[in-house]
Amino acid sequence: MAVGDFNGDGIADFATANYTSGTVSIRLGQSAGTFIEPTGSPITVGSLPLPIAVGDFNGDGRTDLAVANFGSSSNSVSILLGQGNGTFTIGPAVQAGSSPYPIVVGDFNGDGFADLAVANSSSNNVIILLGKGDGTFSSIGSPITVGSFPKSMVAGDFNGDGFRRSRCGEQLF
């Protein structure tokens, strides 16, 4: 599940990954504490979606979503570009690796664009996907080896140098 303001009304909305149906459901918060489903939800993504990350991947000031598709038929990250009204368009999927599971957003190379770090639970590594600022991503270098079956990850400035890095288990990259 991920929380963000998907329709710009200042009220928290949420998205859930629906593992068996390969979809993401959107719910828009209402002032009374209730939620409604916008037109176009659920959104079809890849096989066995699990984690969802929130960011602005195309620099338009609207909340976008990145969804890791755990299924072996996908091994990808689906990018859903927010339209600012609670609906999303499907951007190009990004190849991630073997059974992508945790995913975090950060600016890992300091260029001002949102990047993704995706842990691949079957291959015990992390791949960095650099955002181009237009909703697309490119991978850099070789995957970074981490511990066995990574299940969680966090991004932050762990050494105070002004750059965000990710932590997966006990490994820092």
Secondary structure as a PSIPRED ss2 file (coil, helix, strand):
# PSIPRED VFORMAT (PSIPRED V4.0)

   1 M C   1.000  0.000  0.000
   2 A E   0.000  0.000  1.000
   3 V E   0.000  0.000  1.000
   4 G E   0.000  0.000  1.000
   5 D C   1.000  0.000  0.000
   6 F C   1.000  0.000  0.000
   7 N C   1.000  0.000  0.000
   8 G C   1.000  0.000  0.000
   9 D C   1.000  0.000  0.000
  10 G C   1.000  0.000  0.000
  11 I C   1.000  0.000  0.000
  12 A C   1.000  0.000  0.000
  13 D E   0.000  0.000  1.000
  14 F E   0.000  0.000  1.000
  15 A E   0.000  0.000  1.000
  16 T E   0.000  0.000  1.000
  17 A E   0.000  0.000  1.000
  18 N E   0.000  0.000  1.000
  19 Y C   1.000  0.000  0.000
  20 T C   1.000  0.000  0.000
  21 S C   1.000  0.000  0.000
  22 G C   1.000  0.000  0.000
  23 T E   0.000  0.000  1.000
  24 V E   0.000  0.000  1.000
  25 S E   0.000  0.000  1.000
  26 I E   0.000  0.000  1.000
  27 R E   0.000  0.000  1.000
  28 L E   0.000  0.000  1.000
  29 G E   0.000  0.000  1.000
  30 Q C   1.000  0.000  0.000
  31 S C   1.000  0.000  0.000
  32 A C   1.000  0.000  0.000
  33 G C   1.000  0.000  0.000
  34 T C   1.000  0.000  0.000
  35 F E   0.000  0.000  1.000
  36 I E   0.000  0.000  1.000
  37 E C   1.000  0.000  0.000
  38 P C   1.000  0.000  0.000
  39 T C   1.000  0.000  0.000
  40 G C   1.000  0.000  0.000
  41 S C   1.000  0.000  0.000
  42 P C   1.000  0.000  0.000
  43 I E   0.000  0.000  1.000
  44 T E   0.000  0.000  1.000
  45 V C   1.000  0.000  0.000
  46 G C   1.000  0.000  0.000
  47 S C   1.000  0.000  0.000
  48 L C   1.000  0.000  0.000
  49 P E   0.000  0.000  1.000
  50 L E   0.000  0.000  1.000
  51 P E   0.000  0.000  1.000
  52 I E   0.000  0.000  1.000
  53 A E   0.000  0.000  1.000
  54 V E   0.000  0.000  1.000
  55 G E   0.000  0.000  1.000
  56 D C   1.000  0.000  0.000
  57 F C   1.000  0.000  0.000
  58 N C   1.000  0.000  0.000
  59 G C   1.000  0.000  0.000
  60 D C   1.000  0.000  0.000
  61 G C   1.000  0.000  0.000
  62 R C   1.000  0.000  0.000
  63 T C   1.000  0.000  0.000
  64 D E   0.000  0.000  1.000
  65 L E   0.000  0.000  1.000
  66 A E   0.000  0.000  1.000
  67 V E   0.000  0.000  1.000
  68 A E   0.000  0.000  1.000
  69 N E   0.000  0.000  1.000
  70 F C   1.000  0.000  0.000
  71 G C   1.000  0.000  0.000
  72 S C   1.000  0.000  0.000
  73 S C   1.000  0.000  0.000
  74 S C   1.000  0.000  0.000
  75 N C   1.000  0.000  0.000
  76 S E   0.000  0.000  1.000
  77 V E   0.000  0.000  1.000
  78 S E   0.000  0.000  1.000
  79 I E   0.000  0.000  1.000
  80 L E   0.000  0.000  1.000
  81 L E   0.000  0.000  1.000
  82 G E   0.000  0.000  1.000
  83 Q C   1.000  0.000  0.000
  84 G C   1.000  0.000  0.000
  85 N C   1.000  0.000  0.000
  86 G C   1.000  0.000  0.000
  87 T C   1.000  0.000  0.000
  88 F E   0.000  0.000  1.000
  89 T E   0.000  0.000  1.000
  90 I E   0.000  0.000  1.000
  91 G C   1.000  0.000  0.000
  92 P C   1.000  0.000  0.000
  93 A C   1.000  0.000  0.000
  94 V E   0.000  0.000  1.000
  95 Q E   0.000  0.000  1.000
  96 A C   1.000  0.000  0.000
  97 G C   1.000  0.000  0.000
  98 S C   1.000  0.000  0.000
  99 S C   1.000  0.000  0.000
 100 P E   0.000  0.000  1.000
 101 Y E   0.000  0.000  1.000
 102 P E   0.000  0.000  1.000
 103 I E   0.000  0.000  1.000
 104 V E   0.000  0.000  1.000
 105 V E   0.000  0.000  1.000
 106 G E   0.000  0.000  1.000
 107 D C   1.000  0.000  0.000
 108 F C   1.000  0.000  0.000
 109 N C   1.000  0.000  0.000
 110 G C   1.000  0.000  0.000
 111 D C   1.000  0.000  0.000
 112 G C   1.000  0.000  0.000
 113 F C   1.000  0.000  0.000
 114 A C   1.000  0.000  0.000
 115 D E   0.000  0.000  1.000
 116 L E   0.000  0.000  1.000
 117 A E   0.000  0.000  1.000
 118 V E   0.000  0.000  1.000
 119 A E   0.000  0.000  1.000
 120 N E   0.000  0.000  1.000
 121 S C   1.000  0.000  0.000
 122 S C   1.000  0.000  0.000
 123 S C   1.000  0.000  0.000
 124 N C   1.000  0.000  0.000
 125 N E   0.000  0.000  1.000
 126 V E   0.000  0.000  1.000
 127 I E   0.000  0.000  1.000
 128 I E   0.000  0.000  1.000
 129 L E   0.000  0.000  1.000
 130 L E   0.000  0.000  1.000
 131 G E   0.000  0.000  1.000
 132 K C   1.000  0.000  0.000
 133 G C   1.000  0.000  0.000
 134 D C   1.000  0.000  0.000
 135 G C   1.000  0.000  0.000
 136 T C   1.000  0.000  0.000
 137 F E   0.000  0.000  1.000
 138 S E   0.000  0.000  1.000
 139 S E   0.000  0.000  1.000
 140 I C   1.000  0.000  0.000
 141 G C   1.000  0.000  0.000
 142 S C   1.000  0.000  0.000
 143 P C   1.000  0.000  0.000
 144 I E   0.000  0.000  1.000
 145 T E   0.000  0.000  1.000
 146 V C   1.000  0.000  0.000
 147 G C   1.000  0.000  0.000
 148 S C   1.000  0.000  0.000
 149 F C   1.000  0.000  0.000
 150 P C   1.000  0.000  0.000
 151 K C   1.000  0.000  0.000
 152 S C   1.000  0.000  0.000
 153 M E   0.000  0.000  1.000
 154 V E   0.000  0.000  1.000
 155 A E   0.000  0.000  1.000
 156 G E   0.000  0.000  1.000
 157 D C   1.000  0.000  0.000
 158 F C   1.000  0.000  0.000
 159 N C   1.000  0.000  0.000
 160 G C   1.000  0.000  0.000
 161 D C   1.000  0.000  0.000
 162 G C   1.000  0.000  0.000
 163 F C   1.000  0.000  0.000
 164 R C   1.000  0.000  0.000
 165 R E   0.000  0.000  1.000
 166 S E   0.000  0.000  1.000
 167 R E   0.000  0.000  1.000
 168 C E   0.000  0.000  1.000
 169 G C   1.000  0.000  0.000
 170 E C   1.000  0.000  0.000
 171 Q E   0.000  0.000  1.000
 172 L E   0.000  0.000  1.000
 173 F C   1.000  0.000  0.000
